[in-house]
Amino acid sequence: MQHLDILIYAGWIIPVEPENVVYEQHAIGIQDGKIVAVLPRSEAVRHFSARITHRLTTHLLIPGLINTHSHAAMTLFRGFADDLHLEKWLNDKIWPAEKAHVSKTFVADGTRLAIAEMLRGGVTCFNDMYFFPEVVAKVVEESGIRATLGLILLEFPTAYAQDADEYLKKGREVHDAYHDHPLIKTALAPHAPYSVSDTSLTSAQAMAEEFDLPVHIHLHETASEIEEAVEKHGERPLTRLDKLGLLSPRLMAVHATQLKNEEINLLASLGVNVVHCPESNLKLASGLCPVGKLLKAGVNVALGTDGAASNDDLDMLGEMRTAALLAKAVNKDASCVPAATALSMATINGAKALGIDNLTGSLVAGKSADVVAINMLDIETQPIYNPLSQLAYAVGRDKVTDVWVAGKHLMKSRTLTSLDVHEIKSKTYSWREKILSK
């Protein structure tokens, strides 16, 4: 009999790979932070013992959810500017507020709040785009979550950097500091085609190729973005990025609500990833991402929440449900984005977009033990005919009871083990007063 670190017995396990499969009365064995086996309970009893055994017989286990687009620190702006279109929201509210308040302390406190919220909702990995990524990294290390740090790039000065050269220089330093970290990866993060020049985009692409990194960018988010790009550059942003050589499997195109059929085919042919943020797009009235067409064309589509300033939550289970329902309505097809596809978008597709699908995104032997346990016994999830459908259409994040990242138990029976919730709340209240006072 093999002795393991952790053995988790569960009522159901959805491994994601293979897709649309539910294992009933199974167990997961974990050793040194990695999954050793996913097997029937009867076999687990015969073959394994463990230092720690969890008997979650009323629970469903899934891979940790991956939030493939976030601005974590902006959680401190939750509810600050509502019911506005993107341009007015950014120009009149968010950017002035950031100019007034963003600092290393703001980013640390906002990121800590975001990570606490994400862990409580079953998110084990997030892809961030914000200032002071080195500060985000420290909070990530403290919390034990997995993250990809966006090496932000803009043309205009902020509290973080004065010009594109300084953004890139600081980004290189962050990459150098964390390129071997077990939980932290980096990605080039030019904000958007309208806020970054051709020269800077070319430099970002060169850096991404030098270090073999993803590129994370807002792209084709609104109709006005397209109109302004055509007026300024004489072409749509996708065409411009294609000419600059950015369209490739390393690119994560966030939002993508404004796509022609030929552009969808272009994304598919070049292996570009799309990150769908349905709730943020709906709230800002940015448009509707053609998810059904993208998936049919073979494009890898992942899910993100965007920042809590425009969503207003970091709830990936809610994002899954919205993505599935919205796609059905947009395509007038109830079979578009079924439950299994929605879960893949929230897990393995995000891992593929980030280039970490060899590490996480599914519950298979050899991958990191990034595991989420969901209580299926409560009245809101009864009766259970199909646990996968129940997960996509009925489960709320309040049903998440336990979360492991690389085998570390970061939430146990709804209690976070690596973060002080009371301290986070206290600092959040203080930030509210500071922001209101200005």
PLY file of the C-alpha trace (Angstrom):
ply
format ascii 1.0
element vertex 438
property float x
property float y
property float z
element edge 437
property int vertex1
property int vertex2
end_header
0.00 0.00 0.00
1.35 3.41 -0.99
1.34 6.15 1.66
0.35 9.62 0.40
0.22 13.13 1.81
-3.51 13.61 1.11
-6.40 11.41 0.07
-9.76 13.02 -0.75
-12.85 10.83 -1.06
-15.70 12.55 -2.89
-19.24 11.89 -4.00
-18.40 13.08 -7.52
-15.31 14.20 -9.41
-15.36 16.13 -12.68
-11.82 15.86 -14.11
-12.49 18.15 -17.17
-10.08 15.99 -19.12
-11.74 14.01 -20.60
-14.55 16.52 -21.13
-18.14 15.82 -20.13
-17.21 13.01 -17.72
-18.36 12.66 -14.12
-16.79 10.07 -11.81
-19.07 8.94 -8.97
-17.71 7.71 -5.62
-14.09 8.35 -6.55
-10.99 9.63 -4.77
-7.97 11.82 -5.52
-4.54 10.92 -4.17
-2.02 13.74 -3.68
1.73 13.57 -3.02
4.20 16.47 -2.94
1.52 18.85 -4.20
0.69 16.79 -7.29
-2.13 14.46 -8.22
-1.00 10.84 -8.08
-4.26 9.19 -9.08
-7.97 9.71 -9.64
-9.64 6.35 -9.04
-12.74 4.60 -7.69
-13.15 4.70 -3.93
-12.89 0.92 -3.63
-9.51 0.93 -5.36
-8.25 3.91 -3.34
-9.02 2.04 -0.10
-6.98 -0.95 -1.30
-4.01 0.92 -2.75
-3.51 4.06 -0.66
-3.24 5.32 2.87
-2.58 8.97 3.70
-1.26 11.34 6.32
-4.46 13.41 5.87
-7.74 11.92 4.67
-10.79 14.01 3.73
-14.14 12.26 3.41
-16.27 14.63 1.36
-18.95 12.18 0.35
-21.57 14.88 -0.30
-19.15 17.01 -2.30
-18.22 17.50 -5.93
-14.53 17.98 -6.77
-13.48 20.06 -9.77
-10.19 21.57 -10.96
-9.48 24.99 -9.54
-11.17 27.71 -11.60
-8.91 29.97 -13.66
-9.79 33.66 -13.93
-8.04 34.46 -17.19
-8.58 38.23 -17.06
-8.57 40.37 -13.95
-7.41 43.68 -12.52
-7.19 42.41 -8.95
-6.38 45.62 -7.09
-9.38 47.36 -8.67
-11.54 45.45 -6.21
-11.15 48.59 -4.08
-13.18 50.42 -6.76
-16.09 47.96 -6.59
-19.29 49.97 -7.05
-17.36 53.23 -7.45
-18.57 53.98 -11.00
-21.67 52.23 -12.28
-24.07 52.36 -15.23
-21.65 54.00 -17.65
-20.30 53.05 -21.06
-16.65 52.00 -21.14
-15.18 55.24 -22.46
-16.97 57.46 -19.93
-16.32 54.91 -17.15
-12.58 54.91 -17.92
-11.96 58.55 -18.81
-14.24 60.30 -16.32
-14.13 57.94 -13.33
-11.54 55.17 -13.23
-8.42 56.81 -14.61
-8.84 59.94 -12.45
-9.44 57.73 -9.39
-6.36 55.69 -10.18
-4.30 58.85 -10.56
-5.46 59.96 -7.13
-5.11 56.69 -5.24
-2.97 54.00 -6.88
0.19 53.19 -4.97
2.05 50.10 -3.79
-0.15 50.00 -0.68
-3.34 50.35 -2.73
-2.28 47.47 -4.96
-1.29 45.26 -2.03
-4.53 45.83 -0.14
-6.76 45.59 -3.22
-5.06 42.42 -4.42
-5.37 40.82 -0.99
-9.10 41.56 -1.01
-9.43 40.13 -4.53
-7.53 36.94 -3.73
-9.64 36.33 -0.63
-12.78 36.70 -2.72
-11.47 34.47 -5.51
-10.35 31.69 -3.19
-13.76 31.71 -1.49
-15.28 31.23 -4.95
-13.03 28.34 -6.01
-10.52 30.31 -8.11
-7.03 28.87 -7.79
-5.31 30.88 -10.54
-5.75 34.38 -11.93
-4.24 36.31 -14.81
-3.72 39.90 -13.73
-3.19 43.17 -15.54
-2.37 46.07 -13.27
0.31 48.34 -11.90
3.06 47.24 -9.50
3.06 43.54 -10.49
5.97 43.00 -8.10
3.61 43.95 -5.25
0.95 41.59 -6.59
3.61 38.86 -6.58
4.29 39.32 -2.87
0.60 39.00 -2.03
0.33 35.93 -4.27
3.22 34.32 -2.39
1.63 35.20 0.93
-1.73 33.71 -0.05
-0.56 30.59 -1.87
-2.75 31.12 -4.95
-1.41 30.65 -8.48
-1.08 33.70 -10.76
0.19 35.09 -14.02
1.43 38.64 -13.54
0.76 41.05 -16.38
3.76 43.21 -17.18
1.65 46.28 -17.85
2.50 48.57 -20.77
1.06 52.03 -21.53
2.28 55.18 -23.24
1.21 57.66 -20.58
2.68 58.22 -17.09
1.16 56.65 -13.98
2.25 56.08 -10.41
4.07 52.99 -11.68
6.08 54.30 -14.65
6.58 57.41 -16.73
6.79 56.05 -20.27
6.78 52.86 -22.32
10.51 52.28 -21.85
10.15 52.36 -18.08
7.12 50.03 -18.14
9.11 47.51 -20.19
12.22 47.87 -18.02
10.24 47.25 -14.85
8.42 44.39 -16.51
11.70 42.73 -17.39
12.82 43.04 -13.76
9.62 41.37 -12.52
10.03 38.55 -15.02
13.65 38.01 -13.99
12.65 37.87 -10.33
9.89 35.29 -10.78
10.61 33.25 -13.91
11.44 30.12 -11.86
8.66 30.51 -9.27
6.42 27.42 -8.89
3.17 29.42 -8.64
3.94 32.69 -10.46
4.26 33.21 -14.21
4.44 36.43 -16.20
2.86 37.76 -19.39
3.37 40.90 -21.43
0.31 43.08 -20.89
0.01 46.00 -23.30
-3.24 47.62 -22.19
-4.95 48.00 -25.57
-4.20 49.02 -29.16
-5.63 52.49 -28.48
-3.31 53.10 -25.51
-0.07 51.56 -26.85
1.92 52.62 -29.92
3.18 50.40 -32.74
6.73 50.81 -31.47
5.81 49.70 -27.96
3.67 46.81 -29.23
6.61 45.62 -31.31
8.88 45.84 -28.26
6.37 43.88 -26.18
6.15 41.19 -28.86
9.94 40.93 -29.00
10.15 40.57 -25.22
7.41 37.94 -25.25
9.33 35.93 -27.84
12.62 36.36 -25.97
11.17 34.90 -22.77
8.47 32.69 -24.37
5.62 34.53 -22.62
1.94 35.08 -23.40
0.69 38.51 -24.46
-2.44 39.76 -22.68
-4.35 42.68 -24.27
-7.82 44.25 -24.39
-8.89 43.94 -28.01
-12.02 44.81 -30.00
-13.86 45.59 -26.78
-16.32 48.19 -28.12
-17.66 49.47 -31.41
-16.25 52.94 -30.71
-12.77 51.43 -30.28
-13.03 50.05 -33.81
-14.36 53.32 -35.24
-11.57 55.36 -33.64
-8.93 52.91 -34.83
-10.17 53.10 -38.41
-10.19 56.89 -38.22
-6.69 57.08 -36.70
-4.88 54.17 -38.37
-7.06 53.46 -41.39
-7.63 49.87 -40.26
-9.25 47.77 -37.57
-7.12 46.90 -34.50
-6.89 43.21 -35.41
-5.51 44.07 -38.83
-2.97 46.36 -37.20
-1.87 43.70 -34.71
-1.63 41.14 -37.50
0.73 43.42 -39.45
2.83 43.85 -36.30
3.10 40.09 -35.89
1.18 39.83 -32.61
-1.49 37.36 -33.72
-0.22 33.98 -32.58
-0.93 31.26 -29.99
0.74 33.48 -27.36
-1.89 36.20 -27.70
-4.84 36.44 -25.31
-7.41 38.76 -26.91
-9.65 39.97 -24.09
-13.32 40.85 -24.75
-13.42 40.50 -28.56
-17.03 41.65 -28.82
-16.60 43.18 -32.28
-15.56 40.47 -34.72
-16.36 39.92 -38.38
-16.59 36.35 -39.66
-13.30 36.70 -41.51
-11.65 37.93 -38.30
-12.92 34.87 -36.44
-11.37 32.69 -39.13
-8.12 34.65 -38.85
-7.98 34.12 -35.07
-8.62 30.41 -35.57
-5.98 30.01 -38.28
-3.31 31.75 -36.19
-4.18 30.03 -32.90
-5.11 33.21 -31.01
-6.86 32.75 -27.66
-9.95 34.76 -26.76
-10.82 35.63 -23.16
-14.55 36.13 -22.73
-15.74 38.44 -19.92
-19.53 38.24 -20.32
-20.70 40.07 -17.20
-18.34 43.02 -17.58
-19.28 43.29 -21.26
-22.96 43.29 -20.33
-22.62 45.88 -17.58
-20.57 48.28 -19.69
-22.77 47.60 -22.74
-19.58 46.85 -24.66
-21.11 44.20 -26.89
-21.50 40.45 -27.17
-18.58 38.16 -27.85
-19.52 35.64 -30.59
-18.54 32.66 -28.45
-20.54 30.13 -30.43
-18.87 31.09 -33.70
-15.43 31.19 -32.09
-15.78 27.71 -30.59
-17.16 26.33 -33.84
-14.15 27.77 -35.69
-11.80 26.07 -33.24
-10.68 29.13 -31.25
-9.66 28.46 -27.65
-12.06 30.55 -25.53
-11.31 31.11 -21.85
-13.26 33.02 -19.20
-12.42 36.03 -17.06
-14.29 38.27 -14.67
-12.51 41.51 -15.57
-12.06 43.81 -12.56
-14.56 44.17 -9.75
-14.90 47.83 -10.74
-16.84 46.77 -13.83
-18.39 43.42 -12.94
-18.81 43.84 -9.77
-17.60 40.48 -8.51
-14.84 37.95 -9.12
-17.25 35.02 -9.23
-16.11 32.53 -11.86
-18.98 30.14 -11.18
-21.35 33.00 -11.94
-19.32 33.87 -15.03
-19.66 30.27 -16.25
-23.43 30.38 -15.91
-23.71 33.78 -17.62
-21.43 32.64 -20.46
-23.50 29.53 -21.08
-26.87 31.26 -20.94
-25.78 34.28 -22.98
-24.35 32.12 -25.77
-27.63 30.22 -26.03
-29.60 33.45 -26.40
-27.17 35.09 -28.83
-27.06 32.00 -31.07
-30.74 31.12 -30.59
-29.48 27.62 -29.87
-30.00 25.94 -26.49
-27.17 23.50 -27.23
-24.60 26.30 -27.65
-22.03 26.26 -24.81
-23.33 23.27 -22.85
-22.36 22.79 -19.21
-19.20 20.80 -19.99
-17.95 23.48 -22.39
-18.61 26.25 -19.86
-16.54 24.39 -17.27
-13.73 23.83 -19.76
-13.73 27.56 -20.54
-13.32 28.26 -16.82
-10.52 25.72 -16.31
-8.45 23.97 -18.98
-9.05 26.60 -21.68
-7.68 29.27 -19.36
-4.68 27.08 -18.60
-4.06 26.63 -22.33
-4.27 30.38 -22.95
-1.74 30.98 -20.17
0.54 28.19 -21.36
0.22 26.26 -18.10
-2.07 23.42 -19.14
0.74 20.99 -18.34
0.49 22.17 -14.71
-3.17 22.80 -14.00
-6.68 23.08 -15.46
-7.80 19.47 -15.04
-7.70 16.70 -12.45
-5.32 14.19 -13.99
-2.32 12.36 -12.60
0.88 14.37 -12.79
-0.73 17.81 -12.60
-0.69 20.16 -9.65
-3.29 19.42 -6.99
-5.37 22.55 -7.62
-8.68 21.20 -6.36
-12.02 22.71 -5.35
-14.67 20.98 -3.23
-18.31 22.01 -3.60
-21.04 20.95 -1.20
-23.93 19.47 -3.17
-26.11 18.54 -0.19
-27.85 21.90 0.32
-31.42 22.49 -0.76
-30.39 24.81 -3.61
-28.68 21.92 -5.43
-31.27 19.18 -4.87
-32.24 16.88 -6.49
-29.09 15.87 -8.38
-29.61 14.21 -11.76
-26.49 15.48 -13.50
-23.76 17.00 -11.28
-22.16 18.74 -14.27
-25.37 20.53 -15.19
-25.95 21.33 -11.54
-22.51 22.91 -11.36
-23.09 25.12 -14.39
-26.67 26.18 -13.72
-27.45 25.88 -9.99
-24.31 26.04 -7.85
-23.34 29.36 -6.24
-19.90 30.21 -4.91
-21.23 29.96 -1.36
-21.23 26.17 -1.89
-17.43 26.10 -2.25
-16.14 24.69 1.04
-12.51 23.74 0.44
-9.73 24.83 -1.90
-6.27 23.37 -2.43
-3.49 24.89 -4.57
-0.50 22.64 -5.19
-1.83 20.46 -2.38
-1.93 23.29 0.17
-5.29 23.66 1.90
-5.98 27.38 1.38
-9.64 27.24 2.40
-10.91 24.70 4.88
-14.64 24.48 5.61
-15.12 28.05 4.28
-12.25 29.43 6.39
-9.23 30.90 4.63
-6.00 29.53 6.07
-3.41 31.92 4.58
-5.18 35.30 4.73
-6.61 37.31 7.61
-10.15 38.22 6.57
-10.65 40.64 9.48
-7.51 42.58 8.58
-8.52 42.66 4.91
-11.94 44.05 5.81
-10.42 46.69 8.10
-8.06 47.94 5.38
-10.87 47.90 2.83
-13.01 50.11 5.09
-10.09 52.53 5.41
-9.69 52.72 1.63
-13.39 53.42 1.25
-13.06 56.43 3.54
-9.96 57.69 1.68
-11.59 57.36 -1.72
-14.83 59.00 -0.59
-12.94 61.88 0.98
-11.49 62.84 -2.43
0 1
1 2
2 3
3 4
4 5
5 6
6 7
7 8
8 9
9 10
10 11
11 12
12 13
13 14
14 15
15 16
16 17
17 18
18 19
19 20
20 21
21 22
22 23
23 24
24 25
25 26
26 27
27 28
28 29
29 30
30 31
31 32
32 33
33 34
34 35
35 36
36 37
37 38
38 39
39 40
40 41
41 42
42 43
43 44
44 45
45 46
46 47
47 48
48 49
49 50
50 51
51 52
52 53
53 54
54 55
55 56
56 57
57 58
58 59
59 60
60 61
61 62
62 63
63 64
64 65
65 66
66 67
67 68
68 69
69 70
70 71
71 72
72 73
73 74
74 75
75 76
76 77
77 78
78 79
79 80
80 81
81 82
82 83
83 84
84 85
85 86
86 87
87 88
88 89
89 90
90 91
91 92
92 93
93 94
94 95
95 96
96 97
97 98
98 99
99 100
100 101
101 102
102 103
103 104
104 105
105 106
106 107
107 108
108 109
109 110
110 111
111 112
112 113
113 114
114 115
115 116
116 117
117 118
118 119
119 120
120 121
121 122
122 123
123 124
124 125
125 126
126 127
127 128
128 129
129 130
130 131
131 132
132 133
133 134
134 135
135 136
136 137
137 138
138 139
139 140
140 141
141 142
142 143
143 144
144 145
145 146
146 147
147 148
148 149
149 150
150 151
151 152
152 153
153 154
154 155
155 156
156 157
157 158
158 159
159 160
160 161
161 162
162 163
163 164
164 165
165 166
166 167
167 168
168 169
169 170
170 171
171 172
172 173
173 174
174 175
175 176
176 177
177 178
178 179
179 180
180 181
181 182
182 183
183 184
184 185
185 186
186 187
187 188
188 189
189 190
190 191
191 192
192 193
193 194
194 195
195 196
196 197
197 198
198 199
199 200
200 201
201 202
202 203
203 204
204 205
205 206
206 207
207 208
208 209
209 210
210 211
211 212
212 213
213 214
214 215
215 216
216 217
217 218
218 219
219 220
220 221
221 222
222 223
223 224
224 225
225 226
226 227
227 228
228 229
229 230
230 231
231 232
232 233
233 234
234 235
235 236
236 237
237 238
238 239
239 240
240 241
241 242
242 243
243 244
244 245
245 246
246 247
247 248
248 249
249 250
250 251
251 252
252 253
253 254
254 255
255 256
256 257
257 258
258 259
259 260
260 261
261 262
262 263
263 264
264 265
265 266
266 267
267 268
268 269
269 270
270 271
271 272
272 273
273 274
274 275
275 276
276 277
277 278
278 279
279 280
280 281
281 282
282 283
283 284
284 285
285 286
286 287
287 288
288 289
289 290
290 291
291 292
292 293
293 294
294 295
295 296
296 297
297 298
298 299
299 300
300 301
301 302
302 303
303 304
304 305
305 306
306 307
307 308
308 309
309 310
310 311
311 312
312 313
313 314
314 315
315 316
316 317
317 318
318 319
319 320
320 321
321 322
322 323
323 324
324 325
325 326
326 327
327 328
328 329
329 330
330 331
331 332
332 333
333 334
334 335
335 336
336 337
337 338
338 339
339 340
340 341
341 342
342 343
343 344
344 345
345 346
346 347
347 348
348 349
349 350
350 351
351 352
352 353
353 354
354 355
355 356
356 357
357 358
358 359
359 360
360 361
361 362
362 363
363 364
364 365
365 366
366 367
367 368
368 369
369 370
370 371
371 372
372 373
373 374
374 375
375 376
376 377
377 378
378 379
379 380
380 381
381 382
382 383
383 384
384 385
385 386
386 387
387 388
388 389
389 390
390 391
391 392
392 393
393 394
394 395
395 396
396 397
397 398
398 399
399 400
400 401
401 402
402 403
403 404
404 405
405 406
406 407
407 408
408 409
409 410
410 411
411 412
412 413
413 414
414 415
415 416
416 417
417 418
418 419
419 420
420 421
421 422
422 423
423 424
424 425
425 426
426 427
427 428
428 429
429 430
430 431
431 432
432 433
433 434
434 435
435 436
436 437
